[in-house]
Amino acid sequence: MSPLSPKQWWLVRQARAGKPDWDRLKTEVFPTHPDVFTELFRAAGRGVPKAYKRAAQAPVNEQAVFFESNLGKQYTGNPRYIYERMLQTHPDWTYFWSYNGDPSVIPGNPIVFPRSSEAYATHAAEARYLVNNTVLRMWFHRPESFYLQTWHGTPYKLMHWDRTLNPIERRSSPDFWVKSRGWDALLSPNAHSSQVFRTAFRYDGPILDFGYPANDIFYDPDRYAGVRSRLRAQLSIDAGAPVYLYAPTWRDDGHLGGQMYRFDLLLDVDDFLAHAPAGAVLLVRAHHMSAAEGELAALPEGVIDVSHFDDATELMCAADTLITDYSSIVFDWACSRKPVIYWVPDIDHYTNALRGSYFSLDEINAGPVCRTPAELHTALSSTPTPYDTFYERFCSFHDGHSTTRLLEYLLSQ
């Protein structure tokens, strides 16, 4: 790493003298010297709520676990499935959930609170274990607790420091960088992810090649069948109906502010139904960072907006074919070995100008890559082909026992 420039040295000296200009430190020091920024931020005692600092004066509760998924928006992902297993194996422990939704959807008797509350900080300081799949509110956590970062999905689109289409000052954020320095272990679903996490996050801590607990269900036929039947009944879908799940990701050029992006359906649903098998049902699930209410307000019969369903894993059980674009959902879906169709009418813009990718979809995929309606029509009428090579590359860590492996590791820390 290059030495600090004279201007950067001046900003650092000012900060060490108790006169930090955080805005300039973020824009002028962080991009090229993130570790220096972290040192200054930590020394200044910033990034940690007062309620957390107060609660951290007491000993941690050795039998307490703090969970959060998707910034507190959803009860889903790896944190959900780790929690539900712990309810079985450690029913007497104390569980905290950061969740902005209806607390009654979470089984057991956890203590539930909004992400923005003081209780969030208090209980995060109290818990021995922190389990998250994005980032915590605090920039730092107390050393007595163990922070397990489960992450979510497998990288196809370039992430953070790997985003070479962006200038260096926009590749990652000070918030994410400093928070990720506190991960005590990072879970990985496959060897590709383990490699990418090192470069994208510049993370040099333990990586756990255990697979994702959320995907264990695809290796448990009875559990899978039960969820599939329940979800179809809940959505009033006939047991034998062909069900397609359309789950696109968000687009960086539709930023609305904060963590939200404009949603563009891109798919002509009437045309889709006209070319899909008779009786087909299309489930549309917008990403939790997409504002899709207006776009999905008036859908034709046979198309159901399932964006309000927290858990994508359960929706994957209910569906027969996945239609996606650049979303990491495809790598979890592949554990089911069910058919995949890629709908990517904007692929050239996305990969060459907007975000970039770790590999070409034309070379590595789990199904037909469709850029035009005609190609999509052909895919809908074609017999799916197996994707054994794709499965071996991205699903080989999975065997139905990821949760067991992970809990054995976590509770030994």
Secondary structure as GFF3:
##gff-version 3
##sequence-region A 1 413
A	DSSP	alpha_helix	6	16	.	.	.	ID=ss1
A	DSSP	alpha_helix	22	24	.	.	.	ID=ss2
A	DSSP	pi_helix	25	29	.	.	.	ID=ss3
A	DSSP	alpha_helix	34	43	.	.	.	ID=ss4
A	DSSP	alpha_helix	50	55	.	.	.	ID=ss5
A	DSSP	beta_strand	61	68	.	.	.	ID=ss6
A	DSSP	three_ten_helix	70	72	.	.	.	ID=ss7
A	DSSP	alpha_helix	77	89	.	.	.	ID=ss8
A	DSSP	beta_strand	94	98	.	.	.	ID=ss9
A	DSSP	three_ten_helix	103	105	.	.	.	ID=ss10
A	DSSP	beta_strand	111	113	.	.	.	ID=ss11
A	DSSP	alpha_helix	118	126	.	.	.	ID=ss12
A	DSSP	beta_strand	127	132	.	.	.	ID=ss13
A	DSSP	beta_strand	146	149	.	.	.	ID=ss14
A	DSSP	three_ten_helix	160	162	.	.	.	ID=ss15
A	DSSP	three_ten_helix	168	170	.	.	.	ID=ss16
A	DSSP	alpha_helix	174	180	.	.	.	ID=ss17
A	DSSP	beta_strand	185	187	.	.	.	ID=ss18
A	DSSP	alpha_helix	191	200	.	.	.	ID=ss19
A	DSSP	beta_strand	207	208	.	.	.	ID=ss20
A	DSSP	three_ten_helix	213	219	.	.	.	ID=ss21
A	DSSP	alpha_helix	221	234	.	.	.	ID=ss22
A	DSSP	beta_strand	243	246	.	.	.	ID=ss23
A	DSSP	three_ten_helix	252	254	.	.	.	ID=ss24
A	DSSP	beta_strand	255	257	.	.	.	ID=ss25
A	DSSP	beta_strand	260	262	.	.	.	ID=ss26
A	DSSP	alpha_helix	269	275	.	.	.	ID=ss27
A	DSSP	beta_strand	281	284	.	.	.	ID=ss28
A	DSSP	beta_strand	290	291	.	.	.	ID=ss29
A	DSSP	beta_strand	303	305	.	.	.	ID=ss30
A	DSSP	alpha_helix	312	318	.	.	.	ID=ss31
A	DSSP	beta_strand	321	324	.	.	.	ID=ss32
A	DSSP	alpha_helix	329	333	.	.	.	ID=ss33
A	DSSP	three_ten_helix	334	336	.	.	.	ID=ss34
A	DSSP	beta_strand	340	343	.	.	.	ID=ss35
A	DSSP	alpha_helix	347	349	.	.	.	ID=ss36
A	DSSP	pi_helix	350	354	.	.	.	ID=ss37
A	DSSP	beta_strand	369	370	.	.	.	ID=ss38
A	DSSP	alpha_helix	373	381	.	.	.	ID=ss39
A	DSSP	alpha_helix	388	395	.	.	.	ID=ss40
A	DSSP	alpha_helix	402	410	.	.	.	ID=ss41
###
